[in-house]
Amino acid sequence: MDAKITLSFDKKVIEKAKEFAAKQNISLSRLTEYLYAQITSGDYKTLDDMPLADWISILAEGQTEYKKSPSRKQMKSEYFNTKK
């Protein structure tokens, strides 16, 4: 059963990913699903250990940058600090 999710990516990365998916005759959704399947099927200690890291770097045309979103607690704290 498929489930829907909402993701945000850099517009240029999405455009290139769509081109890549089209050349592979699959949808961007199936490409994304494939990538997640690859990530979760291995026993990787870091993101750089994954075989996808090189492909992602090529697609993004630059060094892969992994960002961690702030926690809800941090966002709440920042919000209330701006109101003081």
C-alpha positions as CSV (number, residue, x, y, z in Angstrom):
1,M,0.0,0.0,0.0
2,D,1.4,3.4,-0.9
3,A,1.6,6.2,1.6
4,K,1.9,9.9,0.7
5,I,4.5,12.2,2.2
6,T,5.6,15.8,1.6
7,L,9.3,16.6,1.2
8,S,11.1,19.8,0.3
9,F,14.2,19.8,-1.9
10,D,16.3,22.4,-3.7
11,K,14.5,23.1,-7.0
12,K,17.6,22.4,-9.1
13,V,18.0,19.0,-7.5
14,I,14.4,18.1,-8.2
15,E,14.7,19.1,-11.9
16,K,17.8,16.9,-12.3
17,A,16.2,14.0,-10.4
18,K,13.1,14.3,-12.7
19,E,15.4,14.1,-15.7
20,F,17.2,11.1,-14.3
21,A,14.0,9.3,-13.4
22,A,12.6,10.0,-16.9
23,K,15.7,8.5,-18.5
24,Q,15.1,5.4,-16.3
25,N,11.4,5.2,-17.3
26,I,10.2,5.6,-13.7
27,S,8.5,8.3,-11.8
28,L,10.2,10.6,-9.4
29,S,8.1,8.9,-6.6
30,R,9.4,5.5,-7.5
31,L,13.0,6.7,-7.8
32,T,12.6,8.2,-4.3
33,E,11.1,5.0,-3.0
34,Y,14.0,3.0,-4.6
35,L,16.6,5.3,-2.9
36,Y,14.9,4.9,0.5
37,A,14.8,1.1,0.0
38,Q,18.5,1.1,-0.7
39,I,19.2,3.2,2.4
40,T,17.1,1.0,4.7
41,S,18.3,-2.3,3.3
42,G,22.0,-1.9,4.4
43,D,23.8,-1.6,7.6
44,Y,25.4,1.8,7.2
45,K,27.1,3.5,10.1
46,T,27.1,7.0,8.4
47,L,25.5,8.6,5.4
48,D,28.8,8.6,3.6
49,D,29.0,4.8,3.8
50,M,25.9,4.4,1.6
51,P,26.6,3.6,-2.0
52,L,24.1,6.4,-2.9
53,A,26.4,9.1,-1.5
54,D,28.3,9.4,-4.8
55,W,25.2,9.4,-6.9
56,I,23.6,12.1,-4.8
57,S,26.8,14.3,-5.0
58,I,26.8,13.9,-8.8
59,L,23.1,14.8,-9.1
60,A,23.4,17.8,-6.8
61,E,26.5,19.0,-8.6
62,G,28.5,19.6,-5.4
63,Q,29.4,18.3,-2.0
64,T,26.6,16.5,-0.2
65,E,25.4,18.5,2.8
66,Y,23.3,16.9,5.4
67,K,21.3,19.3,7.6
68,K,19.5,18.4,10.8
69,S,16.3,20.3,11.5
70,P,15.9,21.9,14.9
71,S,13.7,20.1,17.4
72,R,10.3,21.4,18.2
73,K,11.6,22.4,21.6
74,Q,14.4,24.5,20.0
75,M,11.9,26.1,17.5
76,K,9.5,27.0,20.3
77,S,12.3,28.5,22.4
78,E,13.5,30.5,19.4
79,Y,10.0,31.7,18.7
80,F,9.3,32.9,22.2
81,N,12.8,34.5,22.5
82,T,11.9,36.7,19.4
83,K,8.7,37.9,21.2
84,K,10.5,39.2,24.2
